[in-house]
């Protein structure tokens, strides 16, 4: 279940757990825990959306080398889409996994 599904099916009492719209532009680079905070989510809520326990989210946020699949799950649970772009002098290429 992603953030959009979660917010769609939860009752109004749970609305604060839904990702907040970004009120201002995010910096071009941001640590995972700051991104989660900017989305208005706690580790507990994000863990629920990812179907993992809260310590897993904490560990992901502290790791220097995160697996792409885990990062994709984390970003999608926050309502985003992970894109990987390779930058070359002659242009950028978005890498797909298909």
Backbone torsions as a table, in degrees:
resi	resn	phi	psi	omega
1	UNK	NA	130.7	177.4
2	UNK	-98.9	177.6	-174.8
3	UNK	-60.5	-39.1	-179.0
4	UNK	-63.7	-45.7	178.5
5	UNK	-62.4	-44.4	-178.7
6	UNK	-58.4	-47.1	-178.0
7	UNK	-69.2	-32.2	-179.7
8	UNK	-67.5	-36.7	-174.3
9	UNK	-98.3	-6.2	-179.3
10	UNK	-86.5	158.0	177.7
11	UNK	-78.7	166.6	-178.5
12	UNK	-57.2	-31.4	-179.0
13	UNK	-63.0	-23.8	-179.2
14	UNK	-96.8	2.2	-176.8
15	UNK	-53.2	-37.3	179.0
16	UNK	-61.1	-18.6	179.5
17	UNK	-79.0	-14.4	-178.5
18	UNK	-77.1	146.5	179.3
19	UNK	-57.6	133.3	179.0
20	UNK	-80.7	145.2	173.0
21	UNK	-62.7	144.2	-179.4
22	UNK	-70.6	121.5	-176.4
23	UNK	-81.2	-20.9	177.1
24	UNK	-144.9	162.5	-178.1
25	UNK	-64.7	140.1	176.8
26	UNK	-81.7	153.7	175.7
27	UNK	-66.2	161.3	-178.1
28	UNK	-66.4	-19.6	176.8
29	UNK	-137.0	132.3	-175.7
30	UNK	-150.4	137.8	175.9
31	UNK	-66.2	153.2	-177.2
32	UNK	-56.3	-42.4	-178.0
33	UNK	-65.8	-34.1	177.7
34	UNK	-70.8	-36.0	176.6
35	UNK	-63.1	-45.4	177.9
36	UNK	-58.8	-45.1	179.6
37	UNK	-63.5	-40.3	179.0
38	UNK	-64.3	-28.4	177.2
39	UNK	-82.7	-2.1	176.7
40	UNK	74.5	30.3	-176.5
41	UNK	-116.2	147.5	171.6
42	UNK	-91.8	164.9	175.5
43	UNK	-61.6	-36.8	-179.1
44	UNK	-62.6	-45.9	179.5
45	UNK	-65.3	-45.2	179.9
46	UNK	-62.0	-40.7	177.6
47	UNK	-59.9	-42.6	178.2
48	UNK	-61.4	-41.1	179.2
49	UNK	-67.7	-29.3	-179.6
50	UNK	-90.8	-4.8	-176.2
51	UNK	60.0	41.9	175.5
52	UNK	-131.9	173.7	177.0
53	UNK	-87.5	155.9	-177.1
54	UNK	-54.1	-40.1	179.4
55	UNK	-60.4	-26.5	177.1
56	UNK	-65.7	-43.1	177.9
57	UNK	-64.3	-43.3	178.2
58	UNK	-58.1	-44.7	-179.9
59	UNK	-65.3	-42.7	177.9
60	UNK	-58.8	-41.6	-178.4
61	UNK	-67.6	-26.5	-177.7
62	UNK	-92.5	-18.3	-176.9
63	UNK	-69.2	143.7	175.2
64	UNK	-85.9	-31.4	179.5
65	UNK	-118.4	102.8	-177.6
66	UNK	-104.9	135.3	176.5
67	UNK	-64.2	145.4	-177.3
68	UNK	-60.2	-41.7	-180.0
69	UNK	-61.0	-42.6	178.8
70	UNK	-66.0	-42.3	178.9
71	UNK	-64.3	-41.3	178.2
72	UNK	-61.2	-45.2	179.4
73	UNK	-60.5	-42.8	-179.2
74	UNK	-63.8	-47.4	-179.1
75	UNK	-65.1	-43.1	179.9
76	UNK	-66.2	-35.4	177.1
77	UNK	-64.5	-27.2	177.1
78	UNK	-85.8	0.7	177.5
79	UNK	94.5	10.3	-178.7
80	UNK	-106.1	-173.8	177.5
81	UNK	-134.5	128.2	179.6
82	UNK	-86.0	128.1	174.2
83	UNK	-125.7	136.2	178.0
84	UNK	-109.5	123.3	-176.8
85	UNK	-120.3	127.9	173.1
86	UNK	-95.0	128.9	-177.6
87	UNK	-106.1	125.0	178.9
88	UNK	-123.5	159.1	178.8
89	UNK	-55.8	-33.9	-177.6
90	UNK	-88.8	-2.6	176.7
91	UNK	149.1	171.6	-178.7
92	UNK	-99.2	148.2	177.9
93	UNK	-130.9	126.2	174.4
94	UNK	-84.4	127.1	-177.4
95	UNK	-91.5	128.0	178.0
96	UNK	-105.8	161.7	-179.3
97	UNK	-105.4	20.3	179.5
98	UNK	-108.0	NA	NA
